[in-house]
Amino acid sequence: MLSSVEPLSTTTHSTFAGRSADQYRRRGTALLYVTVISDHVLGMMSRVPNSTRRAVPRAQGNETDRMSGTVCLAVYRPQADLLRVQLESIRAQTLQDWECLVGIDGTDPDARAAVEQIVAEDRRFRVIEYPDNVGFYRNFERLLAEVPATSRWVALADQDDAWFSEKLALLVPLLDGADLAFGQAVVVSHGGVDTSRTVTERRSTTLAAAFIDNQVTGSISVFRRSLLDIALPMPDATDSAFHDHWLGVCALAGNGVAVLPEPVQDYIQHSGNVIGEERRRTVADRLRALAGRSGGGVGSGLDYLSAHRWRWRVNMATTLLSRQDGADARGFVTAVAADRMSPALLRGVGGEILSRRVPPLRALGLLAGAWRSPRLRGADAGRAEAARKPIAPE
């Protein structure tokens, strides 16, 4: 059943806008709980319009905060100092009933030795050194496949962040009313990367908006173990495939997403980040980036949009429809899965733009990819047919 949760209001964000990142760090656990209760729980009814409210199945007696879970930490060629900070921050969690699976992406004896030296005799950590390097998307996929069926919740972790000690204690109880929960992060610099210590403003949104513009960052999220029954195996990947994007879509197609407006960790930015926090970019910046990826030219740019950014949405839509009954939001998911421009797709994307839930340029780029897709598929079919024809002898 679809959970359509409206974005946090502008008023909600402004409550925190005047606080510095250091003030966030100095606030104690008691004040964090007061803020969560007053702003998130008591204020939820006033923030969500009557037309979008619905009952969400809840565990009896706030059971999720007493259930054991699994932390999945992906590792690839880590910086030793950052890895130590992250591992120590996980060990210091006030919610302690969990197992941490450390998945090393490709044979790396140094990384394995570093992890084992840091966690020492802490039996909650299990190191899995995979022989092949498959990249972050597939590494998280195979690591999630290792999560035991007895685990009740799952948290994702990057190798170079630093969790606040109450992170799990704050996020896990929110799963009583949602499939996935996430907080905010303090974006901090390391090694010369300037971020001015800002705080993220991730928000909950609609399923259609989530397809267009991902709001879920895996490293600040926890989710129910049952979500993996829908999410695994993950859809076919493109250059624009992200595991957390897919998990967020699955959650919004189910029991929804809960948002904590307070930061729960430091999000470390450095020159070796695989993804990192996206900064505001101008139209010219985005066009230059697209030209760099596609090889230049308008036609090449459209082909890239269609083959990667649009195709990733198509792959998510077709996979979701094949696995989850009732996943479609007023025909939008079906319109994406159709892999072409259509009135239903235009209505869906246009509605999200007019509601200001998605960036217009990103949404229009996806529409351009949908428009281009039939031509691209036709060209691919032509090349495949030509490859099947026997070569005539000279």
C-alpha positions, 0 to 999 in steps of 0.5 A: 500500500502506498504511503504518500507523506508530504515534505516537511514544511518550510517552517519546520526547516527554519526552526533549525536554520539558525543553529550552527553545526557545532551547536548540534554536536554539543546538544545532549541526548535528553534534548534530542529526545525532546526535539524528536517528540515535540517536533516529529511526533506531536507536530506530524498531524499538523504537517500532513494534510488530511487528504494524505493521512492514513493509518500505518501498521505499528509494532506493539509496545515500541518493540523495534527499539529492543530488537537486534539489527544488522549494520552493513559497512561497505569498505573499499581502499579506505583511509586508515584514519577515517576508517578508525573513526567510523568503526569506533563511532559504531562501537560507541552506539548507545543501542548495542544489540546488533551485528556489523557486517564489514564487506570489503570490495575486493581482496585487500589484506591491508584493509582487513588487517586494519578493521580487525586491529580496530575492532579487536575482540568485539564479536559483534563485527564480522569481516567479509573480504570478497575476492572480486571488486564489483563497485559500491552498488553491487557490494552493498547488494551482496552485503545486504544479502548476508543480513540474517532473516532474524535481524529486525532492522538494518543500517547502512554505513560508509567507511569514512563518516562518524556516527553520533552515539545516539544515532541508532537509538533515535532512528530505530524506534521510528520504524514502528510506523515506517519501513525506512527512517533517516535523519540529517547529517553535519557535512564536514571537511577533511583534507582540504575539502571545504564544506562550511559545516552545513547541515543537510535538509533531507525530507520525506516526499511522494513516491513519484517525486522520489523516482525523480529526485532521490532524498534518501542517503543510505548512510543516515538511514535505517530500515526494516529487515522485511524491506529486503524481501522486496529490494533484493536482488536490486534492479539492473544498474546504469551509471545513475544507479544508487542502492539507497535510491532504490531502497527509498522507492521500495519504502515509499511504495510500502509503509512509508518513510519517517524523517528525523530533522536532527543530525545523527552523524558527521558526513565527511567530505574528502577528495576520495568520496565515491559520491559525496554531498551534492552542491548547488550547481548552475545550469551551465555546470550541469550541462558541462558535466553532462557533456563530459559524461556523454562525450559532447554534443546535444545528441550524445547528451540526450542519449546519455540521459536516456541510457543512464538516468532515465533507464535507471528509473525504468529499471526501478519501476519495472522491478517494483511492479513485478514484486509489490502489489499496489505499488503504483501511484495513480499510474505514475510507476506504470508510466515510467515502466512503459519507457516512453513519453506519455500523457500520464508521465507528463501529468505525473512529472508536471504535478511534482514540478508544480508542487515544488517537490522536485528540481525542474531541471532534473525533472525535465532532463528525465522527460528528455530521456523518456522522449529519446528512449524509443529512438535509442531502443530502435538504434540498439535493435538495429545494431543487434539485427546487423550483428546477427546477419552473416557476413557475405563472402568477398 
